[in-house]
Amino acid sequence: MKNIFITILILTTFTGFTQVKKDTLYIYFDSIQPTMNKGVAKMRVFDENRKIVEYLIISYWIDEIIRPNPEMLDTGYTFQYNERTPYEVRIMGGPEGSKSILKDLNFLNTINPLDHTFFETTEYIKVCKTFESEDSHEQDVIIFMIDKDEIKDGKIILREVFFSRPAKE
């Protein structure tokens, strides 16, 4: 019995069964701001039954200052929403798809979302470390984007996004 207990203890330690609660951050995205831009694409893939299904990919780009670079590929920050089908995840690997949650508009009164001014007035590395762990570029928070364009009929959509950035020397 003692050997079984030790085996279970070792397995839970080395296989990540322990859950770490991550902080949740919200970003209020307003595409009318000159430092904010987005791209929307609908992807068509086959599901496990060989039927074509559509899913959504949204790239949100937020820059530090106004630049003539609309996609901000070499500056600023990128937040990616990707629905990914379960079949695609199973076949291709990688992370699960992003989640989306419908909430009442009054939810905005219960949170303090970051907006364009945070990205424009905060030092680059400090912005990065808001979303990343201290010692790596890995995201260590849950991020939800609130897109002003999607606020309708007293409802908002929280879209889980994943953070990336260009490496600056």
NUNU-205621 format. One record per residue (C-alpha): residue in three letters; x negated, y negated, z negated. Coordinates in Angstrom, 1 decimal. Each point is the difference from the previous one (the first is absolute). Example, Ala and Ser with C-alpha at 12.3 -4.5 7.8 and 13.67 -1.06 7.14 Angstrom:
<lumfis>
+-----+--------+--------+--------+
: res :     px :     py :     pz :
+-----+--------+--------+--------+
: ALA :  -12.3 :    4.5 :   -7.8 :
: SER :   -1.4 :   -3.4 :    0.7 :
+-----+--------+--------+--------+
</lumfis>
This chain:
<lumfis>
+-----+--------+--------+--------+
: res :     px :     py :     pz :
+-----+--------+--------+--------+
: MET :    0.0 :    0.0 :    0.0 :
: LYS :   -2.9 :   -2.3 :   -0.8 :
: ASN :   -1.5 :    0.6 :    3.4 :
: ILE :    3.3 :   -1.0 :    1.7 :
: PHE :    0.2 :   -3.2 :   -2.0 :
: ILE :   -3.6 :   -0.9 :    0.9 :
: THR :    0.7 :    0.7 :    3.7 :
: ILE :    3.1 :   -2.2 :    0.0 :
: LEU :   -1.9 :   -2.8 :   -1.7 :
: ILE :   -2.8 :    0.2 :    2.6 :
: LEU :    2.4 :    0.1 :    2.9 :
: THR :    2.0 :   -3.1 :   -1.2 :
: THR :   -3.2 :   -1.9 :   -0.6 :
: PHE :   -1.6 :    0.7 :    3.4 :
: THR :    3.1 :    0.0 :    2.2 :
: GLY :    1.4 :   -3.3 :   -1.0 :
: PHE :    3.2 :    1.1 :   -1.7 :
: THR :   -0.4 :   -2.9 :   -2.4 :
: GLN :    1.9 :   -3.0 :    1.3 :
: VAL :   -1.4 :   -3.5 :   -0.3 :
: LYS :    2.7 :   -2.7 :    0.0 :
: LYS :   -0.9 :   -2.7 :    2.5 :
: ASP :    1.0 :   -3.6 :   -0.2 :
: THR :    2.5 :   -1.3 :    2.5 :
: LEU :   -0.5 :   -3.2 :    1.9 :
: TYR :    2.4 :   -1.8 :    2.3 :
: ILE :   -0.8 :   -2.3 :    2.9 :
: TYR :    2.5 :   -2.5 :    1.4 :
: PHE :   -0.7 :   -0.1 :    3.7 :
: ASP :    1.2 :   -3.0 :    2.1 :
: SER :   -1.0 :    0.1 :    3.6 :
: ILE :    0.7 :   -3.7 :    0.4 :
: GLN :   -3.2 :   -0.6 :   -2.0 :
: PRO :   -3.0 :   -0.5 :    2.4 :
: THR :   -2.2 :    2.4 :   -2.0 :
: MET :    2.6 :    2.8 :    0.2 :
: ASN :    0.7 :    2.2 :    3.0 :
: LYS :    1.5 :    3.4 :    0.7 :
: GLY :    0.2 :    2.6 :    2.7 :
: VAL :    2.9 :    2.5 :    0.2 :
: ALA :   -0.2 :    3.3 :    2.0 :
: LYS :    2.4 :    2.9 :    0.3 :
: MET :   -1.7 :    3.3 :    0.5 :
: ARG :    1.6 :    3.1 :    1.6 :
: VAL :   -1.2 :    3.4 :   -1.0 :
: PHE :    1.3 :    3.6 :    0.0 :
: ASP :    1.3 :    1.4 :   -3.3 :
: GLU :   -0.3 :    3.7 :   -0.9 :
: ASN :    3.0 :    0.8 :    2.1 :
: ARG :   -1.5 :   -1.6 :    3.1 :
: LYS :    2.5 :   -2.9 :   -0.2 :
: ILE :   -1.3 :   -3.5 :    0.6 :
: VAL :    0.2 :   -2.2 :   -3.1 :
: GLU :   -0.8 :   -3.6 :   -0.4 :
: TYR :   -1.8 :   -1.6 :   -2.9 :
: LEU :   -1.2 :   -3.5 :   -0.8 :
: ILE :   -3.5 :   -1.5 :   -0.4 :
: ILE :   -0.4 :   -3.6 :   -1.2 :
: SER :   -3.3 :   -1.7 :   -0.3 :
: TYR :    0.0 :   -3.1 :   -2.2 :
: TRP :   -3.1 :   -2.3 :    0.4 :
: ILE :   -0.7 :   -2.7 :   -2.6 :
: ASP :   -3.0 :   -2.3 :    0.6 :
: GLU :   -1.9 :   -2.2 :   -2.5 :
: ILE :    0.3 :   -3.1 :    2.2 :
: ILE :    1.7 :   -1.0 :    3.2 :
: ARG :   -2.0 :    1.5 :    2.9 :
: PRO :    0.6 :    0.4 :    3.8 :
: ASN :   -0.1 :    3.8 :   -0.5 :
: PRO :    3.6 :    1.1 :   -0.2 :
: GLU :   -0.8 :    3.7 :   -0.8 :
: MET :   -2.7 :   -1.0 :   -2.5 :
: LEU :   -1.9 :    3.2 :    0.7 :
: ASP :   -3.4 :   -1.3 :   -1.2 :
: THR :    1.3 :   -2.2 :   -2.8 :
: GLY :    2.7 :    0.0 :   -2.6 :
: TYR :    1.8 :    3.0 :   -1.3 :
: THR :    2.2 :    2.7 :    1.6 :
: PHE :    3.0 :    1.7 :   -1.6 :
: GLN :    1.4 :    3.0 :    1.9 :
: TYR :    3.5 :    1.5 :   -0.3 :
: ASN :    0.2 :    3.4 :    1.7 :
: GLU :    3.1 :    2.2 :   -0.3 :
: ARG :   -1.8 :    3.2 :    1.2 :
: THR :    2.2 :    3.1 :    0.3 :
: PRO :   -0.5 :    2.9 :   -2.4 :
: TYR :   -0.9 :    2.2 :    3.1 :
: GLU :   -2.6 :   -2.5 :    1.1 :
: VAL :   -1.6 :    0.0 :   -3.4 :
: ARG :    0.0 :    3.8 :   -0.2 :
: ILE :   -1.5 :    0.4 :    3.5 :
: MET :   -2.4 :   -3.0 :    0.1 :
: GLY :   -0.8 :   -0.4 :   -3.7 :
: GLY :   -0.6 :   -3.3 :   -1.7 :
: PRO :    2.2 :   -1.9 :   -2.4 :
: GLU :    3.7 :    0.3 :   -0.3 :
: GLY :    2.1 :   -2.6 :    1.7 :
: SER :    0.8 :   -3.3 :   -1.6 :
: LYS :    3.2 :   -0.3 :   -2.1 :
: SER :    2.7 :   -2.6 :    0.5 :
: ILE :    2.4 :   -1.0 :   -2.7 :
: LEU :    3.1 :   -2.1 :    0.3 :
: LYS :    0.6 :   -2.4 :   -2.9 :
: ASP :    2.4 :   -2.9 :   -0.8 :
: LEU :   -1.4 :   -3.5 :    0.6 :
: ASN :    0.1 :   -0.7 :   -3.7 :
: PHE :   -2.9 :    2.5 :   -0.4 :
: LEU :   -2.3 :   -2.9 :    1.1 :
: ASN :    0.9 :   -1.7 :   -3.3 :
: THR :   -1.5 :    2.9 :   -1.9 :
: ILE :   -3.4 :    0.0 :    1.7 :
: ASN :   -2.8 :   -2.4 :    0.8 :
: PRO :   -1.0 :    0.7 :    3.6 :
: LEU :   -3.2 :   -1.2 :    1.5 :
: ASP :    0.5 :   -2.4 :    2.9 :
: HIS :   -2.2 :   -1.7 :    2.6 :
: THR :   -1.4 :   -2.5 :   -2.5 :
: PHE :   -1.7 :    2.9 :   -1.9 :
: PHE :   -1.9 :    1.1 :    3.0 :
: GLU :   -0.9 :   -3.5 :    1.1 :
: THR :   -1.2 :   -1.2 :   -3.4 :
: THR :   -1.6 :    3.1 :   -1.5 :
: GLU :   -3.6 :    1.0 :    0.6 :
: TYR :   -0.3 :    2.8 :    2.6 :
: ILE :   -1.5 :    2.7 :   -2.3 :
: LYS :    2.5 :   -0.9 :   -2.8 :
: VAL :    2.9 :    0.6 :    2.5 :
: CYS :   -1.6 :    3.4 :    1.0 :
: LYS :   -0.4 :    1.1 :   -3.6 :
: THR :    3.6 :   -0.9 :   -0.7 :
: PHE :    0.9 :    3.0 :    2.2 :
: GLU :   -3.2 :    2.2 :   -0.3 :
: SER :   -1.8 :    1.7 :   -2.8 :
: GLU :   -3.0 :   -1.8 :   -1.4 :
: ASP :   -2.6 :    2.3 :    1.3 :
: SER :    1.4 :    1.0 :    3.4 :
: HIS :    2.1 :   -1.1 :    2.9 :
: GLU :    2.8 :    2.4 :   -1.0 :
: GLN :    3.4 :   -1.4 :   -0.7 :
: ASP :    0.9 :    0.5 :   -3.6 :
: VAL :    3.4 :   -1.7 :   -0.2 :
: ILE :    3.4 :    0.6 :    1.6 :
: ILE :    0.9 :   -2.9 :    2.4 :
: PHE :    3.4 :   -0.9 :    1.3 :
: MET :    0.5 :   -2.6 :    2.7 :
: ILE :    3.1 :   -2.2 :   -0.1 :
: ASP :    0.5 :   -1.4 :    3.5 :
: LYS :    2.1 :   -3.2 :    0.1 :
: ASP :    1.3 :    1.0 :    3.4 :
: GLU :    1.6 :    3.1 :   -1.5 :
: ILE :    2.0 :   -1.7 :   -2.7 :
: LYS :    3.6 :    0.3 :    1.0 :
: ASP :    3.4 :    0.2 :   -1.6 :
: GLY :   -1.4 :   -0.4 :   -3.5 :
: LYS :   -2.4 :    3.0 :    0.4 :
: ILE :   -3.7 :    0.3 :    0.4 :
: ILE :   -2.2 :    2.9 :    1.2 :
: LEU :   -3.1 :    0.8 :   -1.9 :
: ARG :   -2.4 :    1.7 :    2.4 :
: GLU :   -3.0 :    1.8 :   -1.5 :
: VAL :   -3.1 :   -1.0 :    1.7 :
: PHE :   -3.7 :    1.0 :    0.0 :
: PHE :   -2.8 :   -2.5 :   -0.3 :
: SER :   -3.1 :   -0.4 :    2.2 :
: ARG :   -2.4 :   -2.7 :    0.7 :
: PRO :   -3.1 :   -0.7 :    2.1 :
: ALA :   -3.3 :    0.4 :   -1.8 :
: LYS :   -1.7 :   -3.3 :   -0.6 :
: GLU :   -3.6 :   -0.3 :   -0.8 :
+-----+--------+--------+--------+
</lumfis>
